[in-house]
């Protein structure tokens, strides 16, 4: 794991979290509880602030950043899919951001909302709770079902369990 302070901004990372050796965390970043951060992820609190809630999965190659003096907030039990970009946005609890999606400045993704792969949530756009949105720009497609929530609850548990499993089981092959 590569963790840097930057101009007096110091990351605060829970000891319960797992940060991949190939991930980068810079500056004013708070990571709470059991957060799994995958290889290639970059979390930059160099001139904005980043807060990531317990139980969140930051998958491989995700980029999280914030504008100067602003905050990017990721709630609890959020899934940030591979290679997505989150910039000065608010992602509420249990949301799922699909692979290669972008959530831009001052956008808000509601609780249990799902952003489909490759979607663009535009500046200041809000995706309401329990809605599935996709496209460029993102448009609501349908509601999130209880079955869908149950399925994703299992996926989210898998990533939370990775925190301990990766600490104990990931070994470099010599």
C-alpha angles and dihedrals in degrees: 000000000000111000122174136185113218125202092330095318107127126194116235108205124178114239087228091064127090119220115187116240086239096052124095127218118184132184129321099022125140117194112185128202123324105000119158115210115190133212117294095015115143120202109183120190092163097129103355131048127254124199120185120187130223119283096022124142117215100190129206118309096002115155120209119181141149136211119254110293093000133110134233109203123195113186131216123296093009121155115215105192125222115296097000121147123221115186124179091328139129119237112186128215120300094006119147120216110195127229116287092007123142126215109189140199118327093349119143128211112195131227112294091000117145126213112201123231116286093009125145119220101196130222111294092000118142124209106198122231118281095014128125113219131182143162138057103314098020116249128183111262103177146322125286109251127218089245090055091051091051091051092049092046087064092048091049091051090054092058093045089053089051090070093072096028094055092046090052103031111032108098129168111243108233 
